[in-house]
Structures are given as structure tokens and as C-alpha cells.
Amino acid sequence: MRFGRIAAFCAASVLTGTLAAPAFAQSPYDGNWQVVIVTKSGTCEPTASSMLTVADGRITAPGANVSGTIGSGGLVKVSINGAYANGQLNGNAGSGKWNGASAGIPCSGRWEASRQ
């Protein structure tokens, strides 16, 4: 898996969980989010960042197949193309862990997000 996909995945993890909400309902996590991921182990790129947008509880991530949830308390659980992330949002920031693979070799690390 390319690191760019992992970056999009981690970014998406910050924003995705509101997909279960009705289309007309706004999520407390709506807006633009800058997400930075850092690889702590494995052969994935050392760092990457991505900007994602959530509108009316829906995330847009060009070129990414994203699914996941953000619980009412800000708990993040998300997957994208075989990579997984979880963590916590609180107000305008969040952080967590991710894991995936690059060329079949496991990678893992942390992500941090901030609402722009």
C-alpha cells in the first residue's frame, strides 16, 4: 500500500465516523481538517499530511475508499484499503494510532489532526 493512501486513511480517520448521521444533520466535526501522520515502525514514508473536508457529517477524500465512525464522545475508528486507525477527537484537535502495510511490510505510527 502506498503511503499516500495511508495518509489519506489517517486523515479520513479523523473525519469519517459521522457518515452514519442523516445527511441533513450537521456533525460537531464538520469542517476542514489537516492531518499529519508519522511512521514509527515499518518501511512506509516517515511523514505525510493531508487536508480533508467534512460537510454535513460526510467526508470527502479524493481517491480514497474510506469507512469508519466517530462516536458521540469523539472516538475515531476507521479503515481504508486495508489500513486501520483509531483515536480521539476533542473540539478542534485529535490524535491516535494507525497501522497498515507498504509492499506487504507492516507499518504503524501516530496521527494528529487539527481543524482549520
TISEKE-780016 format. One record per residue: z, y, x of N, C-alpha, C in turn; residue in one letter; residue number from 1. Coordinates in Angstrom, 2 decimals. Last residue first. Layout:
<rs>
n_c3,n_c2,n_c1,ca_c3,ca_c2,ca_c1,c_c3,c_c2,c_c1,type,seq
Z,Y,X,Z,Y,X,Z,Y,X,A,NUM
...
</rs>
This chain:
<rs>
n_c3,n_c2,n_c1,ca_c3,ca_c2,ca_c1,c_c3,c_c2,c_c1,type,seq
10.65,23.31,-9.09,10.05,24.54,-8.56,10.04,25.62,-9.60,Q,116
13.23,21.06,-8.45,12.38,21.69,-9.46,11.92,23.03,-8.91,R,115
13.15,18.67,-5.88,13.65,19.95,-6.36,12.68,20.52,-7.37,S,114
14.18,15.55,-4.47,13.31,16.33,-5.33,13.97,17.65,-5.68,A,113
13.97,12.98,-2.06,14.69,14.14,-2.57,13.70,14.97,-3.39,E,112
14.36,9.56,-1.11,13.56,10.65,-1.65,14.48,11.77,-2.11,W,111
14.44,7.13,1.56,15.08,8.01,0.59,14.07,9.02,0.07,R,110
13.23,3.76,2.14,13.75,5.05,2.57,14.41,5.80,1.43,G,109
11.07,1.14,3.34,12.07,1.70,2.44,12.56,3.03,2.99,S,108
8.68,-1.50,3.48,9.11,-0.16,3.87,10.19,0.28,2.89,C,107
7.20,-4.62,4.51,8.16,-3.84,3.71,8.51,-2.50,4.35,P,106
3.79,-5.10,4.83,5.04,-5.00,5.59,6.00,-4.11,4.80,I,105
1.39,-4.99,3.52,2.21,-6.18,3.35,3.53,-6.16,4.09,G,104
0.47,-2.43,4.02,-0.24,-3.56,4.63,0.62,-4.83,4.59,A,103
3.57,-1.43,3.11,2.33,-0.91,3.67,1.68,-2.06,4.43,S,102
5.75,-1.39,0.27,5.14,-2.06,1.41,3.89,-1.31,1.84,A,101
8.94,-0.32,-0.91,7.58,-0.74,-1.17,7.05,-1.47,0.04,G,100
11.59,1.65,-2.21,11.11,0.55,-1.37,9.73,0.13,-1.84,N,99
13.94,4.40,-2.26,12.69,3.76,-2.64,12.43,2.57,-1.73,W,98
16.68,6.31,-3.59,16.12,5.37,-2.62,14.80,4.83,-3.15,K,97
17.41,9.81,-4.20,17.56,8.38,-4.41,16.92,7.58,-3.30,G,96
17.93,12.93,-5.94,17.69,12.12,-4.75,17.88,10.66,-5.09,S,95
17.44,16.28,-7.23,17.73,14.86,-7.34,17.46,14.16,-6.03,G,94
17.70,19.36,-9.13,17.55,18.59,-7.90,17.86,17.12,-8.16,A,93
18.43,20.90,-11.29,17.17,21.19,-10.63,16.94,20.41,-9.35,N,92
20.38,18.66,-12.96,19.87,20.02,-13.02,18.51,20.15,-12.38,G,91
20.12,15.85,-11.27,21.19,16.68,-11.80,20.69,18.12,-11.78,N,90
19.05,12.49,-11.01,18.73,13.91,-11.14,19.94,14.62,-11.71,L,89
19.14,9.68,-8.89,19.85,10.51,-9.86,19.30,11.94,-9.82,Q,88
17.41,6.55,-8.48,18.22,7.66,-8.00,18.80,8.44,-9.16,G,87
14.77,4.43,-7.32,15.84,4.77,-8.26,16.65,5.89,-7.64,N,86
11.59,2.83,-7.10,12.55,3.86,-6.69,13.62,4.01,-7.76,A,85
9.04,0.65,-5.81,10.13,0.94,-6.75,11.03,2.02,-6.19,Y,84
5.67,-0.54,-5.83,6.79,0.12,-5.15,7.80,0.53,-6.21,A,83
3.59,-1.53,-7.38,4.39,-2.46,-6.60,5.52,-1.85,-5.80,G,82
2.52,0.83,-8.64,1.71,-0.03,-7.78,2.55,-0.93,-6.86,N,81
5.64,2.03,-9.29,4.23,2.42,-9.16,3.55,1.49,-8.17,I,80
8.58,2.56,-11.24,7.73,1.71,-10.40,6.32,2.27,-10.39,S,79
11.95,3.81,-11.63,10.50,3.95,-11.73,9.79,2.93,-10.84,V,78
14.75,5.43,-12.77,14.24,4.09,-12.44,12.74,4.14,-12.66,K,77
17.39,7.71,-12.62,15.96,7.51,-12.43,15.70,6.06,-12.06,V,76
19.72,9.31,-14.67,19.46,8.12,-13.85,17.96,7.84,-13.82,L,75
20.43,11.39,-16.34,19.64,11.71,-15.16,19.35,10.54,-14.25,G,74
21.65,10.65,-18.67,22.52,11.17,-17.61,21.78,11.48,-16.33,G,73
19.56,9.59,-20.12,20.14,10.85,-20.57,21.07,11.47,-19.54,S,72
17.24,8.30,-17.61,18.22,8.21,-18.68,18.81,9.56,-19.03,G,71
14.00,8.08,-17.05,15.11,8.92,-16.64,16.07,8.91,-17.81,I,70
11.78,5.40,-16.20,12.65,6.11,-17.12,13.61,7.03,-16.37,T,69
8.32,4.35,-15.80,9.72,4.41,-15.47,10.50,5.23,-16.49,G,68
5.18,4.11,-14.16,6.01,3.81,-15.33,7.46,3.85,-14.91,S,67
1.95,5.11,-13.05,3.40,5.28,-12.99,4.05,4.80,-14.27,V,66
-0.59,5.14,-11.07,-0.22,4.37,-12.25,1.30,4.27,-12.26,N,65
-2.25,8.03,-9.88,-1.10,7.13,-9.77,-0.84,6.44,-11.11,A,64
-4.19,10.02,-10.02,-4.46,8.82,-9.23,-3.32,7.84,-9.12,G,63
-1.92,12.61,-10.62,-3.32,12.23,-10.42,-3.47,11.01,-9.52,P,62
0.46,12.60,-12.68,0.40,12.20,-11.29,-1.02,11.71,-11.03,A,61
2.47,14.01,-15.04,1.11,13.92,-14.56,1.15,13.65,-13.07,T,60
4.78,12.87,-17.53,4.47,13.19,-16.14,2.98,13.12,-15.89,I,59
6.37,14.19,-20.38,5.32,13.35,-19.81,4.98,13.84,-18.40,R,58
8.09,15.97,-21.63,8.58,14.64,-21.29,7.55,13.71,-20.71,G,57
6.59,18.30,-21.76,6.98,17.62,-22.99,7.40,16.18,-22.72,D,56
5.55,17.70,-18.52,5.41,18.58,-19.68,5.70,17.79,-20.94,A,55
5.89,17.71,-15.09,6.32,17.05,-16.31,6.22,18.08,-17.43,V,54
4.07,17.39,-12.09,4.39,18.19,-13.26,4.82,17.31,-14.41,T,53
4.54,17.25,-8.53,4.23,16.65,-9.81,4.67,17.57,-10.94,L,52
3.70,17.27,-5.20,4.09,18.11,-6.32,3.63,17.42,-7.59,M,51
4.94,15.54,-2.33,4.01,15.63,-3.44,4.58,16.56,-4.50,S,50
5.13,14.39,1.06,5.61,15.19,-0.06,4.52,15.27,-1.11,S,49
6.44,12.24,3.64,5.36,12.69,2.76,5.97,13.55,1.67,A,48
7.10,10.65,6.78,7.46,11.55,5.68,6.21,11.86,4.86,T,47
6.12,8.37,8.25,7.51,8.81,8.36,7.97,9.71,7.22,P,46
4.22,5.80,6.59,4.27,7.13,7.19,5.72,7.62,7.21,E,45
5.52,2.43,7.11,4.93,3.50,6.29,5.00,4.83,7.04,C,44
6.75,0.31,8.37,5.63,0.96,9.05,4.93,2.02,8.21,T,43
10.41,0.23,8.27,9.06,-0.23,7.98,8.01,0.63,8.66,G,42
12.86,2.60,7.16,12.51,1.34,7.82,11.12,0.91,7.39,S,41
12.81,5.17,6.18,13.92,4.82,7.07,13.66,3.49,7.79,K,40
10.73,7.76,5.22,10.81,6.33,5.52,11.93,6.09,6.51,T,39
11.18,10.11,2.75,11.39,9.83,4.16,11.53,8.33,4.32,V,38
9.62,12.38,0.51,10.14,11.05,0.81,10.19,10.86,2.32,I,37
10.00,15.00,-1.72,9.83,14.64,-0.31,10.41,13.25,-0.12,V,36
8.64,16.74,-4.41,9.35,15.54,-3.98,8.99,15.24,-2.53,V,35
8.87,19.30,-6.63,8.45,18.99,-5.27,9.31,17.81,-4.80,Q,34
7.91,19.68,-9.97,8.88,19.12,-9.03,8.23,18.86,-7.69,W,33
7.66,21.66,-12.85,7.05,21.23,-11.59,8.14,20.80,-10.63,N,32
8.82,20.42,-16.08,8.52,21.43,-15.08,7.81,20.84,-13.88,G,31
11.50,18.72,-17.72,10.16,19.28,-17.75,10.01,20.33,-16.66,D,30
14.02,17.69,-17.98,13.40,17.57,-16.66,11.96,18.08,-16.64,Y,29
14.88,17.70,-20.54,15.55,18.65,-19.63,14.94,18.63,-18.23,P,28
11.90,17.53,-22.54,12.89,16.88,-21.70,13.61,17.93,-20.87,S,27
10.96,18.07,-25.89,11.00,18.52,-24.51,12.14,17.81,-23.79,Q,26
9.02,16.26,-28.17,10.36,16.54,-27.65,10.26,17.01,-26.21,A,25
6.54,15.47,-28.90,6.92,16.83,-29.23,8.27,17.21,-28.65,F,24
6.39,12.78,-28.17,5.51,13.74,-27.50,5.94,15.19,-27.76,A,23
9.63,11.23,-27.77,8.48,11.62,-28.59,7.70,12.74,-27.92,P,22
10.36,9.48,-24.71,10.68,10.51,-25.70,9.45,10.81,-26.55,A,21
9.49,7.88,-22.72,9.88,7.23,-23.95,10.20,8.23,-25.05,A,20
9.11,9.53,-20.54,7.94,9.06,-21.26,8.30,8.40,-22.58,L,19
11.18,10.26,-18.94,11.11,10.92,-20.24,9.91,10.46,-21.04,T,18
10.92,9.11,-16.45,11.69,8.46,-17.49,11.59,9.07,-18.85,G,17
9.53,10.55,-14.38,8.87,9.68,-15.33,9.66,9.27,-16.53,T,16
10.43,12.10,-12.23,9.99,12.73,-13.43,9.62,11.82,-14.58,L,15
11.07,10.81,-9.96,11.92,11.92,-10.35,11.64,12.34,-11.78,V,14
9.05,9.09,-9.59,10.35,8.55,-9.98,11.29,9.63,-10.45,S,13
7.00,10.60,-8.63,6.99,10.22,-10.04,8.34,9.71,-10.48,A,12
7.71,10.65,-5.99,7.68,11.89,-6.75,7.75,11.58,-8.23,A,11
7.33,7.98,-5.47,8.67,8.56,-5.35,8.75,9.88,-6.11,C,10
4.55,7.78,-5.96,5.52,6.97,-6.68,6.91,7.60,-6.64,F,9
3.50,9.46,-4.05,3.30,9.79,-5.47,4.30,9.03,-6.32,A,8
4.34,8.01,-1.81,4.79,9.39,-2.01,4.65,9.78,-3.47,A,7
2.94,5.65,-2.19,4.40,5.60,-2.21,4.95,7.00,-2.44,I,6
0.39,6.65,-1.88,0.77,6.08,-3.17,2.29,6.01,-3.29,R,5
0.56,7.39,0.78,0.31,8.42,-0.22,0.67,7.92,-1.61,G,4
0.75,4.97,2.11,1.95,5.78,1.98,1.77,6.88,0.95,F,3
-0.82,2.17,0.57,-0.89,3.41,1.35,0.34,4.25,1.08,R,2
0.00,-1.18,0.86,0.00,0.00,0.00,0.00,1.22,0.90,M,1
</rs>
